Amino acid sequence: MKALVLVSVLSIAVWTQVYSVGTSSGGSSSSSGGATVSSNPTTAADWYNAGYRLSQSDKYDEAIQDFKKAIALNANYAEAYNMLGYCTRKLGRVAEAFGYYDKALSLKPNFPEAREYYGEAYLQSGDLTKAVQQYVILQKAGNKNAKELLEKIDEYVNR
């Protein structure tokens, strides 16, 4: 409850900073969506799916290599940049992760998973205000990822 009040206050404080950011609720999921993973990846999607599967098993270093191969085949693969951010953040390389999230969001500004993970990266780096900014963007768009980020913000505030 304490976090909800804090987030509400911070949301009002940052509202004007994010007002001009686009908020349409489009986009696709960054997960593999149950796609089969090729035992011999050849396409960007194959490499992405292989990396995604590895990331779900906490094999972040290996997953990073697969996501980089996906990007080598498709330089505009926002989902792969997002997952590169996720994996590097999980390895504690938050500054590097920000660059990947920035790239994902430059390719796909209304990418809710990237916004959520970006917010989590801000929490990991100790910047509650910027995490709340990402929450406000997601909330304003009516995206379900807002709730997930709010839960992380609540954990952060109450730890």
Secondary structure, 3 states (H helix, E strand, C coil): CHHHHHHHHHHHHHHHHHCCCCCCCCCCCCCCCCCCCCCCCCCHHHHHHHHHHHHHCCCHHHHHHHHHHHHHHCCCCHHHHHHHHHHHHHCCCHHHHHHHHHHHHHHCCCCHHHHHHHHHHHHHCCCHHHHHHHHHHHHHCCCCHHHHHHHHHHHHHHC
